[in-house]
Amino acid sequence: MTERDLSLTSGCIVVIAAFDDVPEHTFRVEEVFEDCVTGIALTGPLAGEYGEPDLSLILQVLPST
């Protein structure tokens, strides 16, 4: 998927696919780049940690509330 496919913006919440020993989790996007996003994991064992997941790991953008 690409940024255009996902409509990614700063502040949106996305679902990140499971990888290695890390389960699927939610993530708040801070910045969007051509191949990845930056931000903070909200759930799971990495909650509160900064990360830079590849766009290919984003399963969906959650609706804002």
N, C-alpha and C positions, 0 to 999 in steps of 0.2 A: 504494500500500500504506500501511497505517497501522501505528503502533507495535504495536497489538494483533495485527495480521496477522503481524507478524514476530517477536514475542516478544523485543523488544530489551531488553537490560539493560546496565548499566555493566560494562565489561570484555569484552563479547562482541566477536567479530571478524565483520565483515560484508564483503561484496563490493560495491564501488561501481562503478556503470556508467561507461563511458567518457563523457567530456564535453569539449568544445572540443578541445584537443590532448593531453589527458590520457587514457591508456589505462585500461581496467578495472584496479582494484587493490583490495587488502585494506586495512581500516581498523579500528582498535581504538576502540570506543565508550567515551567517558567519561561523558557525560550525554545523556539522552533528553528531547527536548522535543516539543511537539505537532506541529511541522512539520519538525524537523531533529534531527540528533544532533551532538554535538561529540566531538572526539577527534583521534587521530594516524594519518596514513597510514603503513602498514607496508611497502608495496611500491610500485614505480613511481617516476616522476620526482619525486613529492612525498613520498617516504619520509622520515619524521621530522618532517614539517610538520603543524602544527595545522590543522584544518579544521572546517567546519560544513555538511556536505552535507545537502541536503533528503532527506526520507524517500523521495521518489520516485526517487532515484538508487540506493537500496539494492536490489540484485538478490537477495541471499540472506544468511541468517545461517549462518555456518559452525559445525559442531559443535565443542564444546569438547573439548580433548584431555587 
